[in-house]
Amino acid sequence: MQKERASSAKANILVVLVGIAFILVFVIIKFSGRVIPNTEGAIGNTACNLYNGGLFCADDNKIYFSNLKDRGSLYSMSKDLSDFEYMQEDTAGYINNTTNYVVYSRLNYTRNDTVKRVLQFSYSGIYRVAKKGSHAIGGIYAYDVGVVGLIGNKVYYQRHEKDGNMNLYCTGLDGKEDELLLEEKVVPGTLTSSKIYYGGAEEDHYIYSFDPLTKQRVVIYKGNCYQPALVGGNIYFISLSQKHNIAKVDEYGQNPTILVKEKCSFYNVTPDEQYVVYQVDDGKNNRLEMMNLSTFDKTVIKTGDYNSINIIGDRVFFREFTTDEVYYFSLSSPSQVDTFNPPDLSKDKK
């Protein structure tokens, strides 16, 4: 009798375990491909950072960046520049933050690897990586792209077409509902909940706004403008007609103002519009410089040629033009410039 009860109990336990196993399998199958939505209206990265390659972006806790000490692989670190973590081996650019993922452009075709990865499907494209856990990767688009921007659950990107043209597309965070928006080389830099602000690249260099829903395009400012970025209540840009000076207009295209009266090649503006950081290329005294937009006081950061100016909080990261050397300084103490030396953690993954 006791043996029968024991056998019955074991059978019941087995049935329960099998049931749990089936439930787990069902949950895994159902949710393994599920993409967790982003916060609506959340911006993936600033327009100015994206114009500078989007090598850095951040959330409330961490900074995500392309580690040039490890072939540009995707890493994370704490806000105090410690606690480094290896996320993906891809050379990452145009990095965007979402609630649960980091979205980036795969730039592996820029590497000089002697041995190519046989199993890698594509050397370019748009991918999302889970911030936590094993940093699982998911594909959004697997072919050649240009600049990639993100707002909410929409990814805007420049697609290289077979005919050689580059057009503006939009897709979901899951890579579905891909849509052609403009048959024009539009850089998706400034993204708002209802508009894309961009500079014309073909017929003219005016500043435009474009509504992705109505497809309405409006001229904001008729000027010869390059890399316009809406920051706060103003649109900043490099004025090609004014000897590559840095200028601004208000968001309605009024009150044009020249800010930096020198030839500049790259720039970035802090989100609070307090500072503009820029590279002066006058051929005599090339340098990275910062201007206080309230007082117009200037501070030379470092002489030489630099690009990839990315602003994260109080820190400004920038890259030496001909090398992979990256430097940074604090806006509150610009006289102190340090070399950014993150560790190469790739060997720990082999």
Buried (B, 14 or more C-beta within 10 A) or exposed (E): EEEEEEEEEEEEEEEEEEEEEEEEEEEEEEEEEEBEBBEEEBBBBBBBBBBBBBBBBBBEEBBBBBBBBBBBBBBBBEBEBEEBBBBBBBBBBBBBBBEBBBBBBBBBEEEEEEEEEEEEEBBBBBBBBBBEEEBEBBBBBBEBBBBBBBBBBBBBBBBBBEEEEBBBBBBBBBBEEBEEBBEBBBBBBBBEEEBBBBBBEEEBBBBBBBEBEEEEBEEBBEBBBBBBBBBBEBBBBBBBEBEBBBBBBBBEBEEBEEBBEBBBBBBBBBEEBEBBBBBBBEEEEBBBBBBEBEEEEBBEBBEEBBBBBBBBEEBBBBBBBEEEBBBBBBBEEBEEBEEBEBBBBBEEEE
